[in-house]
């Protein structure tokens, strides 16, 4: 069992809407972050999700009724990721916390976001004016889950009010408190109030995590310790500085942003990140170069494959050579013999077991025209959470999920039974039924080939 997460003397990736998804979190860990927070996820939406083990990506996905993946995580970050939720209801907060607690290291409640999408439901910074509700939510979580609970606040109009609130929060049993050193009316252009964070640090015994120094104080890794000293905090949390270049966590010094973007794109492809989210994060890294030829092509891209193509054609030489080695998407590097596909293996297995041949149903998503397939075998359905660029690839992905769940060889070179199916393929043309239409077996999808 992993050790309980400590919030003392750490540097953390702050929760950031549209930024704190799995690729960015893993990137921050690579460069030296101790703890990573996911983006704020609203309790009402999360409470409707189903926990799904994604066999293809080797992730755990929390999937909404409309099939959107609201939260995706993996074993690599399990003991380092903090799940941040937006909530104004103790019972609903506990429901969500219990849903995810086996897959994350801690639970955090957002009590500082001043944006309307958070405050309109009484969440985020709206909670700062309702300390009774703050106390009720945190007590419910602390007593209801077996992992640490924390919260993130903004400062109140006076030091005295801020200290009074954090002392009350400390009594709920939370493991730490993050303090963004700005008032809820202030924005990043306003200077951070280090004196408020310092007063909080002196007033409580639990770890205080200082946040809000990206513009004023933290521009490189060496500045993190200076921000810590200026606030007297135990730890530091970085948002925009990490969003612009995650190598700010690297104690060995900064890494060129082009290389950081390259590493981010690898993770985005590897974990089938939403293409619009990938595009948004890359544009934040480009900053003043967002109107460059590369930036314009990234903005115009509609899929991760198109984004990858942008880097292959317009990126620097290093990025071109590296990104071109990344499959789309590439959960594993696999090779299939000529004429062998996962669909064919599944069909042959079904015949040997005297089952009806697999039946595929495919849907197309309106926003990006991507495809997702479900295959029915022995009255059970199997589906990949991946959305593919063609119906053919989607069907192969569904077949792979089914084969892996059933423990059946997929046709990879060197697997048992490959020779038998190879011989069968060479002596007959097998028809596969997909949505009632007969056609010859497809070639293996690109994402299953070695690069």
N, C-alpha and C positions, 0 to 999 in steps of 0.2 A: 504494500500500500504506500502511495506517495506521501511524502511529508506534507504537513499542513502549510499552506502558502504563507510566507512572511512578507510583511509590507515595510519592514525596517531596512533602511539603507539600500533602496532599490531605485532604478530608473525604469519608468514605465511609458508605454505607448498609450496616450490618452484616448478615451472614446471619442470618435469622430464620425458623424453621420456621412454615409457614402464612402468613407475612407477606411474605416476599421474592419473591413471584411478579411477573410482568411488569407489572401495573398499578402496584404500589407502587414498583417500580424506576424506571419512567418518571416517576412523580410526583416521586420524589426528585431525579431529574435536572432536572426542570422547575424545582424550587425551589433548585437550586444545588449538589447533591452532585456531586463530581468522579468518583466511582467507586461502582458499586453491586454488591453481592454477591447472588447468588440464595440461596434457602434450601438447607440441606444436603440433598443428594440421594445416596442410598445406591448404592454402586458395583454391587452385585449386580443391582439393579433397572435401573439405567441401562445396564448391559452388554447387556441383553436388548432395548433400544429400537432402533427404526428411525428414521433421520433422514428427515423428511418436509417438503418445501416446501409450505406451505399457501398456495395461490394466492388463496384468498378473503380470508384475514386478512392476507396479506403478511407471514407469519411463518415461522420454521423451528421445527418441532415435533419433539420426540423422543418417539415413541409406543411404549408398552409393548405386549406381545402381547395384552393384554385391551382395547386401544384407548384406554387412559388416556394423556393427554398428561402426561408426567413433567416436561418442561421445554420452555417456549416462549420464544422470543426473537425480536427483530426488528432490522432494520438500524439503527434509531435508537440502540440501545444497544451495538451490536457492539463498538466500540472502548472501551467503558466498563464492561462487565459482567464480573464475575469468577464463574466457575463453582466453587462449593464442593461438594466431595464428602465423603462419609463412607466410609472405607476402612480395611482392615487388611491388604491384600494388594497388594504392589507390581505384580504382573502385571495384576491386574484394574484397579487404579488407572490404569495406562497405557492399557489398552483403552478405558476410559471417556474419559480425557483426549484420546486420539486421535480418538474419535468426535465430540467437541464442539469441538475446538480451532479449526476454521475459522470458528466462529460466536461465539466469545467472545474476550475480551481477555487473560484469564489463568486459571490453574487454582489453586484453593486447597484445602488438605487440612484438614479439621476435626480438631483435636487438643485441643479444649477443652470440648466439650459434655458435661456431667455426667449427662444424662438417660439412662435405661435403654435406650431404643430405639437410642441411639447406642453406649453402652458395652458392651452385652451381646454384641456381635459383635467385641469388641476394638477398636472404633473410638472416635472422640472422645477424651474425657479418659482413657480406658483406655490410650491410646498413651503417655501421659506417663510411665508406669512401664516402658516398653519402648523406650528410646532407639535400640537397634539396629534395631528395625523402623521407627521414624521415619526413621532415616538411609537405610534400604533403599528406602522408599517415595519419599522426596524425591529421592534420586539417580536412581532409575528414571524419575521424571517429568521432572526437569531435563534429562536426556540424551535423553529420548524424544519431547519435543514442542518446537515452535518458538516458544512463547509463554511469558511469565513464569510461574513457579511460586512460590506462597507458602504459608504455613500460619498457622493461628490456634491459640494455646495458652492455657492458664490457668497461673497461677503455681504453683510447687512450694512445699513447706513452708518452705523457707529461701531467702533471697536468693542464697546461694552455689549451691545446687542449680539454681535457675532460671537464673542466669547461665551455669553450666556447660552446661546443656541448650541454651540459645540459641546459644552459641558453636559447639556441635557442629552445630546446625541450619544456621548460617551457612555452614559449610564444605561443605554439600551443594550450594551454588550457588543457593539460593533468592533471589528478588528482594526480598523483604520478609518481615517477621514481624509478625503482629498479636498483641498481648498483652492478654488480659482480666485485669484486675488483681484477681482473686479466686481463692481456692483452690477446688478442684473440689467441696469439701463446702459451700461458701458459696453463698448465693442473693442475688437483687437487694437484699434488705433489709439485707444486710451492707455496710459501707462499702468503697469501692474502695481498694486499696493502691497509691497513686501512687508510693511509694518503691520498690516492686519494679519498676514499669515504668521508672522513672528509672534504676535500676541496669542494666536491660537496655539502655536507650537508650545508656548510656555504655559498655557492654561490646562492642557490635557496630558495624560500619560500614554495614550495610544499613539501609534505612528501618525504623523501628519504628512500628507503628500502635497507638495507645492506645485501649483499649475498656473500658467498664464504668462510665462516669461519668454516665449518664443520671439516676440518682436523686440522687446527691450534688452533682454539679457542673454538669451541662449541662441547663439548663432553657430557654435561649434561644440564639440564634445567637451573641451576644457571649460566651457562656460557653465556646464551643468553643476559642477561643484561650487562655483561662485554663486549661482542662484540658490543652491541649498544653504550656503552660509548666510546669504542675505536675508533669507526667510527663517532661518533656524529650524527648518523642517527636517524630518527624518529622511524623506525621499523626494524625488522630483518626477513629475509627469509632463511629457512633451506632446504637443499637438501639432501645430503648423510647422515647426522646425523639422519634425519627423516626416510630415506629409510632403514637404518640399524635397527632403533628402534623408532617407532613413539611416544613412551612414552617420548621422549625428550621434547615434549610439555607439559608434565604433571608437574605442579608446586609442586605436592606432592612427586615427586621423580620418579626414573626409575622403570619400570615394567619389569620382566624377559622376554627376547625375546620370549621364548616359549609361554607365555601367549599372547604376541602381535601377534604372528603368528596365534594363535588360533582365535583371534578376527578378524584378516584379512581374514582367511579362511571362517569364517561365512559370512562375507560380500560378498566374492567372490561367494559363493554358492547361497546366497540370491538373488544376482543380476545377476546370470548367466554370470559371468565374463569369458572372453576367457581363456581357460585352460592353454594355453601357456603363457599368461600374468600372470596368477596366479602363475604358476611355476617359472617364472622369478623373481617375487617379493619375493616369499618365499626363493628362493636361495640367493637373496641379503641379506635377514635377517639372513640366516644361516651363511654367511660369511665363516670363516675358518672351519665350520662344514659341508660344502656342500658335502664333501666326506664321511661323516658319513653314516651308514646304512639308516637313515631317508633321508638324503640329496640325496643319490643315488636313492632311491625309488621315491622321489619327481621328480627328473630329468627324470626318466623313465616313469612317468605317462603321459597319453595322454588325460585324462579328469579330470574335477573337482572331479568326483566320485572316480577316482583312487587316486587322491591326498588326498582326505578325508580318503580313506582306509589306505593310508600310515601313516597318523597320528593316526588312530585308532589302528593300529598294532604295530607301532614303536615309536610313540610319548610318551611323559611323561604321567603319570597317569592322571594328570589334563586335558591335551589336549585330551587324549583318551576319557575320560568321557564326555567332553563338545562337542567335534566334533561329537561324535556318536549320539548326540541329534539333529543334524542338518539334515534336509531332503535334497534331491537333485533334482532340486533346490526347495526351500520352500518359495514361495511368501506368502502363508498364511497357517495356520494350519487348515486343513479341515478333516472331516470324512464323509465317504460315507457308506450307508448300504450295506450289502452283495448283490451282483449281480447288483448294481446300478452304472452306469457310466455317465459322462457328455455326451458322445456320445448317450447313450440310451435316456437321457432326451431330447436332441436335436432332435432325431428321432421322439419321441412321440409328441413333440410340433409341428413338421412339419406335422405330420399326422392329428393332431387336426385342424391345420390351412389349411388343404387340399393342402399342398405344396408338390412338389416332394421331395423325401427323400434326405438328405444331401449327397453331393458328395465330396470325399476327394482326393486330389492330394498330393503326397509325393515325396520330393527330398532328395538325400543323398549328403552330402558335402564330397569332396574327401580327404581333409587333415586329418580329424579325423573320417570319416565315420558316422557322426552324421546325424540325420534326422530332417526335418522340413515339416510340413503339412499345406495345405490350404484347407478350407472347403467352398463349395459353397451352399448357402441357399437363395432361392428366388432371384436367379440371382445376388447375392452379395457374394463377397469373404471375408473370415475372416482368419487371420493367426497370429499365435504367433511368436514373434521374437526369441523365444527360439529354440535352436537346441538340440534335445533329443537323448538319447542313443539307442532308438529303434523306429521303425515305429509306433508301438502301442502307445507309450507315446506321440509321435508327433501328432498323430491324436486326442488324448484326449486333448492335449494342444490347438489345433485349435478349438475344440468343446467348450472348456471353454471360449475362447475369444469371440466366437460367442454368447454364452449364456449370457455373461456379457454385451456385447454391446447391445443386445436385451432386457436385463433386465428379463431374464427367469431363474427360479430356476435351479440349477445345480445338485441337488440331495443330497445336504448336509443334514445331520441329523437335523431335526427341521424346515426345509424349508417347505413352503406350497406346496402342490401337491406331496410331496415325497411319501405319502402313496398310491396315485393313481398309480404312476408309479411302486412302489414296487409290488403292486398287479398284475399289468400287467406283470411284469417280472417273477413273480412266476407261472403264468398260461400259458405263451407262451415263445417260443424261437424265439427271433426276429433276423432276418438276417440284417446285415448292409452292404451296398455297399461301398467298398473302392477301388478306381481305377478299378472299374468294377468287382472286385472279391467279392463273397459273403462269409462271415464268421460270426461266432457268436460274440456277443459283448465281448469286452475285459474287464479284471478286471481293477479297477481304478489304474492309474499310482501312483507310490510310492510318487512322488512329491506332490500329492494332499492329502496324508494321514497325519494325525497328527503323530508326532514322539513320 
